[in-house]
C-alpha cells in the first residue's frame, strides 16, 4: 500500500497480462481538487510502445482510472494511452 505520492515514483509499471510498461516518473494532480489525475510513465519498453502503436515516445501519460492496483508495482488495466513529446 502507498501512503505518500512520492512512494509512487520509480515504481515499475506492468499491464494486466504481465508486460512491462516502464516506471512511474511523475504523478499528475488536479490543483483544484487535490485528486490524482494520472501517472507519467518513463523508461517505456519498446514492446509496449509497439503494442499501443507509439513511436519514439519519451513516456506515456496514463489516466489514473487506468490503474488497477498499486503495491510493490503498479498494474494497469487495458486502456488508451497518450504519448509525451517525441525524442528529439
Secondary structure, DSSP 8 states (H G I E B T S, - for coil): ---SGGGTTT-EEEETTS-EEEEEEEEEE-TTT--EEEEEEES--HHHHHHTT--SBSEEEEEGGGEEEESSSEEE-S---EE-SB--
